[in-house]
């Protein structure tokens, strides 16, 4: 599945959730319109899928008629092709580590698997190392997905340059057209207001230490181990960057959450109605525990299971709430001198896809070294991994940070 189809599939899933939410809110007209839009997205996806199948059939016909060279080593099974790529990739990494030239066949399989945003041969514009092919990056992205992965809740835009800018129109929904009498000239309108969002891709990285025994294992086992580690570290790194931006956007504007009414004030007044409709809540375990115990005047808990997704909880029956580990979204200590007297638990409310954009360079590189301090004497190899992305605030008014104060009972 190509990138366009992957984005389209995500749009289909988002639209499905929108249909369910609108139906649950009793907005049947809007739900029907959203369902029609969903059908159009599904039809487009099916057409692209058919074209992709046709392309594959054309390649197979070309191979059989000798018009196209088979770069898969004759492997008909997709799993076999993936296995061949993993083996070739690991062999090249091993060769680089052992200061040897990799085999020509391995290099060919590896180059054929690279996308156009990286220079084949192991060197790209931001550092020296072996670029991880897209198929393997896909595995890492899949492993990275979890409820604690905040990347899935913000807008993610793939980029191919180290720096760039985007012009975002602001206040368009709140500037109405003037009345125009029949036969009269159209009046001039105010110029659109744009906000310039700039990004500069940042290189993030770390070193994974692996034993010589693992290094001698099969290619599949080596890559499974490396992929899991990269997924864990990149998730933690991206979470930290997203939280840093969210906290910067809301610094000095935090809202005290002390009752149900204080939460309603956020959704009813502080967030624009257009933003509130697509809003969600993200908090840590402590914040979730507080909200989960709140009851309305009828004695009903304000958090209820989503009837269409029983594992998901809804605030006021409208807003999805995500509970994240305390280790990821941390509470702030309240101190009196050296003594901790309480905690402030963060609650992020709003449409994070409107508020924040993660610009993803989508290039991961690695290189290896066993001569660094602490490695040689322990018979270990260091794998240096680099990830490249940037996170920028877009709409400062699309998210509100609430704080729940909990006093420590002494």
C-alpha positions, 0 to 999 in steps of 0.5 A: 500500500503506497503513502497516498492510500495509507493517508486515505485509509486514515481519513476513512477511519477518521470519517467513520468516527465522525459519523458515529459521534454525530449520530450519537449526538443526534445530529442526523443530518450532519451524520448523513452528510458525513456518511456520504463523504465516507462513501466517496472516500471509500470509493476513491480508496477502492479505485486506487487499490484496483490501480495498484493491483493492475500495476502489479499485474503489469510488472508480473507480465513484464517479468514473464515477457523479459520487458522488466527485470525482476529485482525480488530474486524471483520471490513470489511471496511478499513475506519472502520478498520482505525477508530478502530485504531484511537479510540484505539490509542486515548484511550491509550493516554487518559489512560496514561494521566489519570494514568490508565491502558488502555483496553486490546482490545485497546492495542491489536489493537494498537500493531498489527498496529505498525511496527517493528521499534518501541517497542510496549507498548509505549517505544522506544529506544530514549524516553518514549511515545506512538509511533504513528502507521504507518497508522496515520503517513501516514495521517501526511505525506499526510497533510505535503505535499504542495509546501512549503514542501522542503522534497519532492525535496531532497532525502529521505532515510528511516533508522531504526538505530540512526546512520549510514553511506553511501559510495557514489561513486564520479567522476564515470561518468568522469573516462573513460575506456582505449582502449584494443587491441584484445588479450591484457591484460586489464589495471589496473584502478584507484580505485573508489573514495568514499565519506562517508556520516554519519548520526546521527538521531536528536530528534526534538519536541515541545508541543501542548496545547489543551483544556479539551473540545477538549480532551473530543471530539471524537477520530477522531476529536482529531486525526484530530486536532493533526495530522494537528498540527504535520504535520505543525510543522514537515514540518516547522522543516524539511524545516529549517534543509534542508535550513540550509544544503543548505546554509552551502553547498553554503556559500562563493560560492553564485552567483550574479544573475543580468541578464539572462546571469548570470542565464545561466552561472549557468546551462551552466557552474557551474552545470555539464551537467548531473546534469543540465539535472535534475535540478530545481529552488527553490526561495521565492516570491520575487525571483520568482517575479524578475525572472517572469519579466525577458525577453529575447532579443525577448521580451519573458518572461523567465518563461513559463507555463509547457505545460504538467502541466499548474500550473507549471512554467519552466525556459528557457522551461527546469527547473521547478521552485518552488515558496515558501513563504517568511516566509519559504525561507527568504530574507537577509537584507542589512544594512547600519548602522541600516537602511535596504537599500536592500535585497538579495533574494535566488535562489537555482539551481540544482538537490537537490536529488543529493545534499541533503539526509534526513535520516528519522527514521520515528518514531513519539512519543507523551506523555501527561501532564496537570501538567506542568506550565501554563497548570493546571490553564488553564484546558489544556493538553500538548501533547509533540511530537517527530520527528526523522531525520537527513539531510546531504549534499551529492554532494556539486557541485549539487546545486548553490545558487544565490542571487538577490539584490533588493535595497530599494527605499527611 
